[in-house]
Amino acid sequence: MFGTESSLSMFLNTLTPKFYVALTGTSSLISGLILIFEWWYFRKYGTSFIEQVSVSHLRPLLGGVDSNSPNNSNTSNGDSDANRQSVSECKVWRNPLNLFRGAEYNRYTWVTGREPLTYYDMNLSAQDHQTFFTCDTDHLRPADAIMQKAWRERNPQARISAAHEALELNECATAYILLAEEEATTIVEAEKLFKQALKAGEGCYRRSQQLQHHGAQYEAQHKSWEPQVCEG
């Protein structure tokens, strides 16, 4: 034991300042590469790679509870039944925030591999979106007619494709809203799309305001746009 300590002490004494400079430079380089990779991974997938690895792989090794794994042998059948009963009796409440949750939901799915909302809660959100972002005169405008169908579409990719199709026809506010909720991977991207939606909605509202006295059809369009701009 004493010989090992002597050898280690002798080795440390023989190290030159160049070694410590090289060690510091190497550590800084590795840290920089990790930081760049983390930034790139977060920009592409909307979540931290280190966080994802920690949640998916390290937590089970460190004694974390995995809900997908079977119950431990020490857990009694009575406790298991009670846990299942408490889960089955869980009530689903309406989401008070109808916007700015898509990016967070996507991140939760990427990290855990699970859907953040139940099918029932997704239907409630879909009903809210149809109520807030559709109106009686949508069929008069091709882009809004596409979005009227998109809000009822169950396939997420089909909804996103429809939103892009609507934007090719016109600056459609509801298309920006759908993309902000379902395609944006970060809150910053979602906020940018919502601002574009508000700008497009205000433009349509001003145009309808200028034409509202030209007939009943334009009056209906103006009244339809008014609540949407207020909600924006």
Long-range contacts (C-beta under 8 A, 24 or more apart in sequence): 44-185, 45-110, 45-185, 46-103, 46-106, 46-107, 46-110, 46-185, 46-186, 47-107, 47-110, 47-111, 51-111, 52-110, 52-111, 55-111, 55-112, 56-111, 92-118, 92-120, 92-121, 92-124, 94-121, 94-124, 95-121, 95-124, 95-125, 98-125, 98-128, 98-129, 98-132, 99-177, 99-180, 99-181, 99-194, 100-187, 100-190, 100-191, 100-194, 101-181, 102-180, 102-181, 102-182, 102-184, 102-190, 103-184, 103-185, 103-186, 103-187, 103-189, 103-190, 104-187, 106-185, 107-185, 126-151, 126-152, 129-178, 132-228, 132-231, 133-174, 133-177, 133-228, 134-174, 135-224, 135-225, 135-227, 135-228, 136-220, 136-224, 137-217, 137-220, 137-221, 137-224, 138-224, 140-217, 140-221, 141-170, 142-169, 142-170, 143-167, 143-169, 143-170, 143-172, 143-175, 144-172, 144-174, 146-172, 147-172, 147-174, 147-175, 147-178, 150-175, 150-178, 151-178, 156-182, 171-196, 171-200, 171-203, 172-200, 173-197, 173-198, 173-200, 173-201, 173-204, 173-228, 173-232, 174-228, 176-200, 194-232, 197-232, 198-229, 198-232, 201-225, 201-228, 201-229, 201-232, 202-229, 202-232, 205-229
